[in-house]
């Protein structure tokens, strides 16, 4: 485990981090990237492969934030289906954005294979479990929309869902066989290593402290040095800090918390998601779970509204939910517990902002970032190296959340309402 890296299952089991540079003096680049998560690392790799000079700065270490602390679920597509995207963005951009999301998981697998990234990849599929009968009509519509787009998805009834998950209480499910599980920190470190191998320069720990336009170039202040670049990409998500205060105030960071058991006996493993899928459900305060490569049950849910460490009350709630869902792990010791912040936007959608000529910022993965952030990073690399107008994503206006300073009490009220609605809608079937 590298110095300063928050403890987690992934930190305990990932291959060592690649060595990065210390930044001193002035570094010149074609593109400066702020943020060493999946999005920034993918952009750096693809830009470097295209021959661009890339300098990436990360305040801590590659994969330190949400990219290295999530559930390791590779989920194709967007939360919005092709019909919804076409209605909102128009048929052309909607179809191009749908295609980007549809191919996101396959891009991750191709990168893992091409660059020899050891990250415990297991391609068993993804199940979106329907928390109550009220979720069935939307799941049916979503299934039809993605099937019409060519995705190999299908709807599951309650009995099939129970059998595939090894738990009961869901009204049905949505199965995408292209999903997978992996060690997300290992993937981030592998992408960092591949980017450097192709010529990208990665500086960490190196916190960006200022951004300004000077003589037709962007200057990223990274004390004790700086980067001068033609273009800059801000990809720091929920960890954007004070570099761009308006960007920080445009997201609502929320903690996701996870626990992992000790490796389970073989008999118990055969009862929990026996087909090896990863799973998440349709709760507003969702649960998500999977087995890792060693047979640990990894189970996650909503945590506190701030902070890096799992708060005891939320840790107890997630552990209780896990043991209620899977009685076979009732006595299994908890081996790891960790948390991280995800960047929720007010409308729960991705936002790509143009901050000025050659300056782009991205926020709003909203908890589905392994495949999508990697695909967005490649799409932005292609756009920055070519025609930005061809980007298969909508460009949005940066607008801070009104009364952002009061967000914590407001979000606490919303979370309580969500928790109540989840309880009401979880009628037995």
C-alpha positions in Angstrom: 0.0 0.0 0.0 1.5 3.4 -1.0 2.0 6.1 1.6 -1.1 8.1 2.3 -3.4 5.8 0.3 -6.7 5.2 2.2 -7.0 1.6 3.4 -9.4 -0.7 1.4 -9.6 -4.2 -0.1 -8.3 -2.8 -3.4 -5.3 -1.1 -1.8 -4.5 -4.3 0.0 -4.6 -6.5 -3.1 -3.6 -4.3 -6.1 -0.2 -4.5 -7.7 2.2 -1.8 -6.6 1.7 1.7 -7.9 4.1 2.9 -10.7 6.6 5.5 -9.8 5.6 9.0 -10.7 7.6 12.3 -11.1 8.0 15.2 -8.8 7.1 18.5 -10.5 9.6 21.3 -10.2 10.1 24.3 -12.5 8.1 24.8 -15.7 6.8 21.8 -17.7 5.5 22.4 -21.3 2.9 20.2 -22.8 0.2 20.1 -25.5 -2.4 19.0 -22.9 -2.3 19.4 -19.1 -4.7 17.1 -17.2 -5.7 17.6 -13.6 -6.8 14.4 -11.9 -5.4 10.9 -11.9 -8.6 8.9 -12.0 -10.0 6.8 -14.8 -11.1 9.8 -16.9 -7.8 11.6 -16.6 -5.7 8.5 -17.0 -7.6 7.3 -20.1 -7.3 10.7 -21.7 -3.6 10.8 -21.0 -3.1 7.4 -22.4 -5.0 8.0 -25.6 -3.5 11.4 -26.2 0.0 10.0 -25.7 -0.7 7.2 -28.1 -1.8 9.8 -30.6 1.6 11.6 -30.2 0.6 14.5 -27.9 2.8 15.7 -25.1 0.8 15.2 -22.0 1.4 16.3 -18.4 -1.0 14.9 -15.7 -1.0 16.1 -12.1 -2.6 14.2 -9.3 -2.8 15.6 -5.8 -2.3 12.2 -4.1 -1.6 9.2 -6.3 -3.2 7.6 -9.4 -6.5 6.1 -8.4 -6.5 7.7 -5.0 -10.1 9.0 -5.2 -13.3 7.4 -6.4 -11.6 5.5 -9.2 -9.6 3.4 -6.7 -12.3 3.1 -4.1 -15.5 2.1 -5.9 -17.1 -1.3 -6.1 -15.1 -2.4 -9.2 -18.3 -3.0 -11.3 -17.9 -2.5 -15.0 -21.3 -1.5 -16.3 -22.1 -0.8 -19.9 -24.3 2.0 -21.0 -25.6 5.1 -19.3 -28.4 5.5 -16.8 -30.3 7.2 -19.6 -31.3 4.8 -22.4 -31.1 5.6 -26.1 -34.7 6.7 -26.4 -34.2 9.2 -23.6 -30.9 10.5 -25.0 -32.4 10.9 -28.4 -35.3 12.9 -27.0 -33.1 15.1 -24.9 -30.2 15.6 -27.3 -31.6 15.0 -30.7 -31.3 11.8 -32.8 -27.7 12.4 -34.0 -26.0 13.3 -30.7 -28.2 11.0 -28.7 -27.2 8.0 -30.9 -23.5 8.9 -30.7 -23.6 9.3 -26.9 -25.6 6.0 -26.7 -22.9 4.3 -28.8 -20.1 5.6 -26.6 -21.8 4.2 -23.5 -22.7 1.0 -25.2 -19.1 0.3 -26.0 -17.6 1.5 -22.8 -17.2 -1.8 -21.1 -15.6 -3.4 -24.2 -13.1 -0.5 -24.3 -12.1 -1.3 -20.7 -11.6 -5.0 -21.6 -9.6 -4.0 -24.7 -7.3 -1.7 -22.7 -6.8 -4.4 -20.1 -5.8 -6.9 -22.8 -3.7 -4.6 -24.9 -1.7 -3.2 -22.0 -1.5 -6.4 -19.9 -3.2 -4.9 -16.9 -3.5 -7.4 -14.0 -6.7 -6.3 -12.2 -8.6 -9.6 -11.4 -11.1 -9.0 -14.3 -14.1 -11.4 -14.3 -16.6 -11.0 -17.0 -19.8 -12.5 -15.6 -22.3 -9.8 -16.4 -24.3 -7.2 -14.5 -27.7 -7.5 -12.8 -29.7 -4.4 -12.0 -32.1 -5.7 -9.4 -35.5 -4.2 -9.1 -36.2 -3.1 -5.6 -40.0 -3.2 -5.9 -42.8 -3.8 -8.4 -42.9 -0.1 -9.1 -39.6 -0.4 -10.9 -40.8 -3.0 -13.4 -42.4 -0.8 -16.1 -39.3 1.4 -16.4 -37.1 -1.7 -16.5 -39.3 -3.1 -19.3 -39.1 0.2 -21.3 -35.3 0.4 -20.7 -34.8 -3.2 -21.9 -36.8 -2.5 -25.1 -34.8 0.6 -25.8 -31.4 -1.0 -25.4 -32.4 -4.1 -27.3 -33.5 -1.9 -30.2 -30.1 -0.3 -30.0 -28.5 -3.8 -30.4 -27.5 -4.4 -26.7 -27.8 -8.1 -25.6 -29.9 -7.2 -22.5 -32.9 -9.0 -21.1 -35.4 -8.7 -18.3 -35.5 -11.3 -15.5 -38.5 -12.3 -13.5 -38.4 -12.4 -9.7 -37.6 -16.1 -9.4 -34.7 -15.9 -11.9 -33.4 -12.8 -10.2 -33.5 -14.6 -6.8 -31.7 -17.6 -8.2 -28.9 -15.6 -9.9 -28.3 -13.3 -6.9 -28.7 -15.9 -4.1 -31.0 -13.6 -2.2 -34.7 -12.9 -2.2 -36.9 -9.9 -2.1 -36.4 -8.4 -5.6 -39.3 -8.0 -8.0 -37.1 -8.8 -11.0 -33.9 -7.7 -12.7 -32.3 -6.4 -15.8 -29.3 -8.4 -17.1 -26.5 -7.1 -19.2 -24.1 -10.0 -19.9 -21.3 -7.6 -20.8 -20.7 -6.4 -17.2 -17.8 -7.4 -15.1 -16.0 -7.1 -11.8 -12.4 -6.1 -11.2 -10.0 -4.4 -8.8 -10.5 -0.7 -9.7 -7.3 0.5 -8.1 -5.3 -2.1 -10.0 -7.0 -0.9 -13.2 -6.1 2.8 -12.4 -2.5 1.9 -11.7 -2.4 -0.2 -14.9 -3.7 2.7 -17.0 -1.1 5.1 -15.3 1.7 2.7 -16.2 0.5 2.3 -19.8 0.2 6.1 -20.2 3.7 6.7 -19.0 5.0 3.9 -21.2 3.6 5.8 -24.2 5.2 9.1 -23.1 2.7 10.8 -20.8 4.3 12.5 -17.8 2.5 11.8 -14.5 3.3 14.0 -11.5 2.1 12.9 -8.1 1.7 14.0 -5.4 1.2 17.3 -7.1 -1.8 19.4 -6.3 -3.0 22.0 -8.8 -3.3 25.3 -7.0 -4.3 27.7 -9.8 -5.4 28.0 -13.4 -5.0 31.0 -15.6 -4.9 32.0 -19.3 -1.6 33.6 -20.3 -0.3 34.6 -23.7 -2.6 32.2 -25.5 -1.7 29.2 -23.3 -3.0 27.8 -20.0 -0.8 27.9 -16.9 -1.6 25.3 -14.2 0.2 26.3 -11.0 1.5 23.3 -9.2 3.8 24.6 -6.5 6.8 24.6 -6.6 6.4 24.5 -10.4 3.8 24.9 -13.1 2.6 23.5 -16.4 2.2 25.6 -19.6 -0.1 23.9 -22.1 -2.2 24.6 -25.2 -5.2 22.8 -23.7 -6.2 21.7 -20.2 -8.6 19.0 -18.9 -10.0 19.1 -15.4 -10.9 15.6 -14.4 -10.9 15.7 -10.6 -14.6 15.0 -10.0 -15.7 15.2 -6.3 -12.1 16.1 -5.3 -11.8 19.3 -7.3 -11.2 21.4 -4.3 -10.6 25.2 -4.7 -8.9 25.1 -8.1 -12.1 26.2 -9.7 -14.6 27.2 -7.0 -17.6 27.4 -9.4 -16.8 23.8 -10.5 -16.6 22.6 -6.9 -20.0 24.2 -6.2 -21.6 22.5 -9.2 -21.4 19.0 -7.6 -22.8 17.5 -4.4 -20.2 15.0 -3.1 -21.7 12.0 -1.5 -19.9 9.2 0.3 -20.1 5.6 -0.9 -19.2 3.1 1.7 -18.2 -0.6 1.3 -17.3 -3.6 3.4 -15.7 -6.8 2.4 -15.8 -10.1 4.3 -12.9 -12.5 4.7 -12.8 -15.1 1.9 -15.9 -17.2 2.2 -16.0 -21.0 2.4 -16.7 -22.6 -1.0 -20.2 -23.8 0.0 -21.2 -20.2 0.9 -19.7 -18.8 -2.3 -21.8 -21.1 -4.4 -24.9 -19.6 -2.9 -24.1 -15.9 -3.5 -24.3 -14.6 -7.1 -23.3 -18.1 -8.2 -23.0 -17.0 -11.9 -20.3 -14.5 -11.0 -22.3 -11.4 -11.9 -21.9 -8.0 -10.3 -25.1 -6.5 -9.0 -26.7 -3.2 -8.0 -30.3 -2.4 -7.3 -32.8 0.4 -8.0 -33.1 1.8 -4.5 -32.7 5.5 -4.3 -30.0 4.8 -1.7 -28.8 1.8 -3.6 -27.0 -1.4 -2.5 -24.4 -3.0 -4.7 -22.5 -6.3 -4.3 -20.3 -8.9 -5.8 -17.7 -11.6 -5.0 -14.1 -10.7 -5.5 -11.4 -12.9 -7.0 -10.7 -14.5 -3.6 -14.3 -15.2 -2.7 -14.9 -12.2 -0.4 -18.4 -10.7 -0.5 -18.0 -6.9 -1.3 -21.1 -5.0 -0.3 -21.7 -1.3 -0.6 -24.2 1.5 -0.1 -24.7 5.1 0.7 -22.5 6.7 3.4 -22.1 10.1 5.0 -22.4 13.4 3.1 -18.7 14.2 3.6 -15.4 12.8 4.8 -13.1 10.0 3.7 -13.5 7.4 6.4 -16.6 5.3 6.9 -18.7 6.7 9.8 -19.7 4.0 12.3 -23.4 4.4 11.9 -23.3 4.0 8.1 -20.8 1.1 8.5 -23.3 -0.7 10.8 -26.1 0.0 8.4 -24.3 -1.4 5.4 -23.1 -4.4 7.3 -26.6 -5.1 8.6 -28.0 -4.8 5.1 -25.4 -7.3 3.8 -26.1 -9.9 6.4 -29.9 -9.5 6.1 -29.6 -10.0 2.3 -27.1 -13.0 2.6 -27.7 -14.9 5.8 -24.8 -17.3 4.9 -22.3 -14.5 5.8 -24.0 -13.6 9.1 -20.9 -14.9 11.0 -18.3 -13.9 8.4 -15.8 -11.4 9.8 -15.5 -8.0 8.1 -11.9 -7.9 6.7 -12.0 -4.4 5.1 -14.2 -1.3 5.3 -13.7 1.9 3.3 -15.4 4.9 1.7 -14.9 7.5 -1.0 -16.7 10.5 -2.5 -18.6 10.4 -5.7 -19.6 13.5 -7.7 -23.4 13.8 -7.8 -24.8 16.6 -10.0 -28.1 18.3 -9.3 -29.7 16.7 -12.4 -27.9 13.4 -11.9 -26.3 13.7 -15.4 -22.8 14.0 -16.8 -21.6 17.5 -17.4 -18.8 18.5 -19.9 -18.0 22.2 -19.5 -16.0 24.4 -21.8 -14.3 26.9 -19.5 -12.6 28.9 -22.2 -10.6 28.3 -25.4 -8.9 24.9 -25.0 -10.1 24.4 -21.4 -12.6 21.5 -20.5 -13.9 20.2 -17.2 -15.9 17.1 -16.6 -18.0 16.2 -13.5 -21.0 14.0 -12.8 -20.2 10.4 -13.2 -22.8 9.9 -10.5 -21.5 6.7 -9.2 -21.1 4.8 -12.5 -17.5 5.6 -13.5 -15.4 2.5 -14.2 -16.5 2.0 -17.8 -18.0 5.4 -18.5 -15.1 7.5 -17.2 -12.6 5.4 -19.3 -14.7 5.9 -22.4 -15.2 9.6 -21.8 -11.4 10.0 -21.4 -10.9 8.4 -24.8 -13.6 10.5 -26.4 -12.1 13.7 -25.0 -8.7 12.7 -26.1 -10.0 12.3 -29.6 -11.8 15.6 -29.4 -8.8 17.5 -28.0 -6.5 16.0 -30.6 -8.9 16.7 -33.5 -12.3 18.4 -33.8 -13.9 19.1 -30.5 -17.3 19.6 -32.2 -17.2 15.9 -32.9 -17.3 15.0 -29.2 -20.2 12.5 -28.8 -21.3 14.2 -25.6 -23.3 17.4 -24.9 -21.4 20.4 -23.8 -23.1 22.1 -20.8 -22.9 25.5 -19.1 -21.2 25.6 -15.7 -23.7 26.6 -13.1 -23.1 26.2 -9.4 -25.8 24.7 -7.3 -27.8 27.5 -5.6 -27.1 27.8 -1.9 -24.4 25.2 -2.2 -23.1 26.1 1.3 -26.4 24.9 2.8 -26.3 21.6 0.9 -25.6 19.3 3.8 -28.8 19.8 5.8 -30.8 19.8 2.6 -29.2 16.6 1.4 -29.8 15.0 4.8 -33.5 15.7 4.4 -33.6 14.3 0.9 -31.7 11.1 2.0 -34.2 10.6 4.8 -37.0 10.9 2.4 -35.3 8.5 0.0 -34.8 6.0 2.8 -38.5 6.1 3.7 -39.6 5.7 0.1 -37.2 2.7 -0.4 -38.7 1.1 2.6 -42.3 1.6 1.5 -41.6 0.4 -2.1 -39.9 -2.8 -1.0 -43.1 -4.8 -0.8 -42.7 -8.5 -0.7 -43.6 -10.4 -3.8 
